């Protein structure tokens, strides 16, 4: 496949692009005009890298984004952590329907003996309330402290009763299961089982010093850092409680106050997820450091039934079990809408609709990555500036929509011209 070389000086847009995917380039250009900072996009279709673009600036000083720049990618990290667990499930080391305590005996404390791996992966374990578990957000950089805090914690509700997004605790739950069944350090296993076999150029959860110099600086408005003990955070929490009561009167059973318990541990307003200290730590729900092409290649492997270039990560049977839509509880906490959860992945929203077979994970600030096996398509976006929800923002949906539209157009059979009347 011939790849067209792009050199766009005004926007510092560089990389490679297949002509069939020019729509992705146009959206990326528009994004870079509208937002400070920079971004990178990678798309694989039918196992081929059809988009590998980057542009903008990696820091507030205007240093150009380069080919090897990585970005802290918040909840996009959950998709990588989940993939690692599925690798060990495929080897028979983890059973989705087994109690977590079978692998992690101390977890059984405080009424958690019956919580299953499946409930953890589908956000139904009731262990999202990190604000009640730890006294300061800095504790997240201490793995042992987090594990002991989770062991002592009583679930916020009976397991399986509600679906409540485990915004910051998910990675420690999944990561400790993995560490217990392997006896190995989580961050090392990401390299051993995913990054090295696929020859990825940047996929870290707990980055070594040599990789941190490649990290883009996070550039966020001050307004995004007001979710902890500030007066604004308090007012929002009160408003969420009132809105929750209104929704219940309207017949919608949701609890918006749980957002603060799940996403705003004390001190979060001053916590820098992009600092070297944080990036060296493993917070497998929130501090992955990635290139877009590494994320896209991992998801291209999943889009192709778990195999890429002769390297098999997961069997087709395990991948099918991991990506089947989970039975919803009907009752929601933290996120007041159905995310169409698989086992660690959620459904995919794009500006071209909800592709029914797609799965992945998006993150706060605008990053995201996903696979669609029905199109043999994988898409990844990383950014270093923006707002958005815990699941990205409209940029994620726009890039995804453009890639999906291009893939669909490319897959349609081309119409042949009719022969002229009287032609042989």
ABEGO torsion letter per residue (X at the ends): XBBBBBBBAAAGBBEBBBAAAAAAAAAAAAAAAABBEBBBBBBBBGGBBABBBBBEBABAAGBBBBAABBBBAEAAAAAAAAAAAAAAAAAGABBAABBAAAABAAAABGGAAABBAAAAAAGAAGAABAAAABABAAAAABAAAAAAAAAABBBABBBGABBBBBAAAAAAAAAAAAAAAAGBBAAAAAAAAAAAAAGBABBBBGBBAAAAAABBBBBBBAAAAAABABAAAAAAAAAAAAAAAAAAAAGBBBBAAAAAAAABBBGAAABBAABAAAAABBBAAAABBBBAAAAAAAAAAAAAGGBBGGBBABBAAAAAAAABBBBBAGBBBGBABBAGBBBGBBBBBBAAEBBAABBEBBBBGGBEBBBBAAAGBBBBBBBABEBEBAAEBAAAAAAAAAAAAAAAAAABBBBBBBBBBGBX
